[in-house]
Amino acid sequence: MLPFLGAESPENDRILEELAGAVATEISRYRRLETVPFQESRTLKAKQSDLRRVAHDLGIDFIVTGAMLRVKEDLHLKIYLAAVQRPNLPFWLQDYPLPGGKPGEGLSRRIASDIVRAASNFR
């Protein structure tokens, strides 16, 4: 799990940081997946342009990251899952609207569940 990008303000940056940490915690509860501690992956925030290199550095098969985007007047969180060890870099993408610019109750659990389901499809 890499930090989410695209915050337009310090408040949004804090929201994204907390949400990414919560999603990472939720994913770590699934016994089928091994995760790298979120604090370790946070150091790679600036290096996200080369996902294969990040995966190699962390010794992982999948990378999850996200970005907050403004779509008209609304904020959306786009979550990406990339199977970085595969030659054609298959990926999964999901859009999560953020009503009022804030994550709703249970969003981190929903995102984690969606990610685990998508990762299972790549195996």
Contacts in CASP RR format, 6 or more apart in sequence:
PFRMAT RR
TARGET T0000
AUTHOR 0000-0000-0000
METHOD contacts of the structure
MODEL  1
MLPFLGAESPENDRILEELAGAVATEISRYRRLETVPFQESRTLKAKQSD
LRRVAHDLGIDFIVTGAMLRVKEDLHLKIYLAAVQRPNLPFWLQDYPLPG
GKPGEGLSRRIASDIVRAASNFR
1 20 0 8 1.000
1 21 0 8 1.000
1 23 0 8 1.000
1 24 0 8 1.000
1 27 0 8 1.000
1 35 0 8 1.000
1 36 0 8 1.000
1 38 0 8 1.000
1 41 0 8 1.000
1 63 0 8 1.000
1 64 0 8 1.000
1 65 0 8 1.000
2 20 0 8 1.000
2 41 0 8 1.000
2 44 0 8 1.000
2 45 0 8 1.000
2 48 0 8 1.000
2 54 0 8 1.000
2 63 0 8 1.000
2 64 0 8 1.000
2 65 0 8 1.000
2 66 0 8 1.000
3 16 0 8 1.000
3 17 0 8 1.000
3 20 0 8 1.000
3 41 0 8 1.000
3 42 0 8 1.000
3 45 0 8 1.000
3 65 0 8 1.000
4 16 0 8 1.000
4 17 0 8 1.000
4 19 0 8 1.000
4 20 0 8 1.000
4 65 0 8 1.000
4 66 0 8 1.000
4 67 0 8 1.000
4 68 0 8 1.000
4 77 0 8 1.000
5 16 0 8 1.000
5 45 0 8 1.000
5 48 0 8 1.000
5 65 0 8 1.000
5 66 0 8 1.000
5 67 0 8 1.000
5 68 0 8 1.000
6 12 0 8 1.000
6 16 0 8 1.000
6 67 0 8 1.000
6 68 0 8 1.000
6 69 0 8 1.000
7 13 0 8 1.000
7 15 0 8 1.000
7 16 0 8 1.000
7 68 0 8 1.000
8 68 0 8 1.000
8 70 0 8 1.000
12 68 0 8 1.000
12 75 0 8 1.000
12 101 0 8 1.000
15 101 0 8 1.000
15 102 0 8 1.000
15 103 0 8 1.000
16 68 0 8 1.000
16 77 0 8 1.000
19 77 0 8 1.000
19 103 0 8 1.000
19 107 0 8 1.000
19 108 0 8 1.000
20 38 0 8 1.000
20 66 0 8 1.000
21 38 0 8 1.000
21 108 0 8 1.000
22 108 0 8 1.000
23 64 0 8 1.000
23 108 0 8 1.000
23 111 0 8 1.000
23 112 0 8 1.000
23 115 0 8 1.000
24 35 0 8 1.000
24 38 0 8 1.000
24 41 0 8 1.000
25 38 0 8 1.000
25 108 0 8 1.000
26 108 0 8 1.000
26 109 0 8 1.000
26 111 0 8 1.000
26 112 0 8 1.000
26 113 0 8 1.000
27 33 0 8 1.000
27 35 0 8 1.000
27 64 0 8 1.000
27 112 0 8 1.000
27 115 0 8 1.000
27 116 0 8 1.000
28 35 0 8 1.000
29 112 0 8 1.000
30 112 0 8 1.000
30 116 0 8 1.000
32 116 0 8 1.000
32 120 0 8 1.000
33 116 0 8 1.000
33 119 0 8 1.000
36 58 0 8 1.000
36 59 0 8 1.000
36 60 0 8 1.000
40 58 0 8 1.000
41 58 0 8 1.000
44 54 0 8 1.000
44 57 0 8 1.000
44 58 0 8 1.000
47 53 0 8 1.000
47 54 0 8 1.000
48 54 0 8 1.000
48 65 0 8 1.000
51 63 0 8 1.000
51 82 0 8 1.000
51 84 0 8 1.000
51 89 0 8 1.000
52 84 0 8 1.000
52 89 0 8 1.000
54 63 0 8 1.000
54 84 0 8 1.000
55 61 0 8 1.000
55 62 0 8 1.000
55 63 0 8 1.000
55 84 0 8 1.000
55 85 0 8 1.000
60 84 0 8 1.000
61 83 0 8 1.000
61 84 0 8 1.000
61 85 0 8 1.000
62 81 0 8 1.000
62 82 0 8 1.000
62 83 0 8 1.000
62 84 0 8 1.000
62 119 0 8 1.000
62 122 0 8 1.000
63 80 0 8 1.000
63 81 0 8 1.000
63 82 0 8 1.000
63 84 0 8 1.000
64 79 0 8 1.000
64 80 0 8 1.000
64 81 0 8 1.000
64 115 0 8 1.000
65 79 0 8 1.000
65 80 0 8 1.000
66 77 0 8 1.000
66 78 0 8 1.000
66 79 0 8 1.000
66 80 0 8 1.000
67 77 0 8 1.000
67 78 0 8 1.000
67 80 0 8 1.000
68 75 0 8 1.000
68 76 0 8 1.000
68 77 0 8 1.000
68 78 0 8 1.000
68 98 0 8 1.000
69 75 0 8 1.000
69 76 0 8 1.000
69 77 0 8 1.000
69 78 0 8 1.000
70 76 0 8 1.000
74 97 0 8 1.000
74 98 0 8 1.000
74 99 0 8 1.000
74 100 0 8 1.000
74 101 0 8 1.000
75 97 0 8 1.000
75 98 0 8 1.000
75 100 0 8 1.000
75 101 0 8 1.000
76 95 0 8 1.000
76 96 0 8 1.000
76 97 0 8 1.000
76 98 0 8 1.000
77 95 0 8 1.000
77 96 0 8 1.000
77 97 0 8 1.000
77 98 0 8 1.000
77 103 0 8 1.000
78 93 0 8 1.000
78 94 0 8 1.000
78 95 0 8 1.000
78 96 0 8 1.000
79 93 0 8 1.000
79 94 0 8 1.000
79 96 0 8 1.000
79 111 0 8 1.000
79 114 0 8 1.000
79 115 0 8 1.000
80 91 0 8 1.000
80 92 0 8 1.000
80 93 0 8 1.000
81 91 0 8 1.000
81 92 0 8 1.000
81 93 0 8 1.000
81 115 0 8 1.000
81 118 0 8 1.000
81 119 0 8 1.000
81 122 0 8 1.000
82 89 0 8 1.000
82 90 0 8 1.000
82 91 0 8 1.000
83 89 0 8 1.000
83 90 0 8 1.000
83 91 0 8 1.000
83 119 0 8 1.000
83 122 0 8 1.000
86 122 0 8 1.000
90 122 0 8 1.000
92 115 0 8 1.000
92 118 0 8 1.000
92 121 0 8 1.000
92 122 0 8 1.000
94 111 0 8 1.000
94 114 0 8 1.000
94 118 0 8 1.000
96 103 0 8 1.000
96 107 0 8 1.000
96 110 0 8 1.000
96 111 0 8 1.000
98 104 0 8 1.000
END
